[in-house]
């Protein structure tokens, strides 16, 4: 009986220590963009409907086409067109309501050698300032700055698509 209590106590201690280590190792959102950041969290106390209105106005004023706008889910996405006629048609911006604010991500498409096919890549803080990934990331960041009264944090999420993923599947991917 006494040995069982000791083992239970040791197990609880090890479990607590393991949880503490896991919390320390989990990446925390950063207040500044860092290499390969691909998520921007915009924390705000503004009402979701006013945020969606501002986001919709922002993308429309910059020539993006709205693909979906769902006030009940707190979701806004822009449309990608292949073949693209304008740079805005190559970028999918996504804003979704999360606890305390909004999660913003993006992806950009590059057309292949054959007209009408493209590959999607995540918008991320990577490369030179005019590199496609960073240019797309800056568009996501501009959208995040349109969130009223927002505090921005940068994070990295696992992207669930690759260059070999069908474009339609990559456009649906959520990370």
Order of alpha helices (4+ residues) and beta strands (2+ residues): alpha-beta-alpha-beta-beta-beta-beta-beta-alpha-beta-alpha
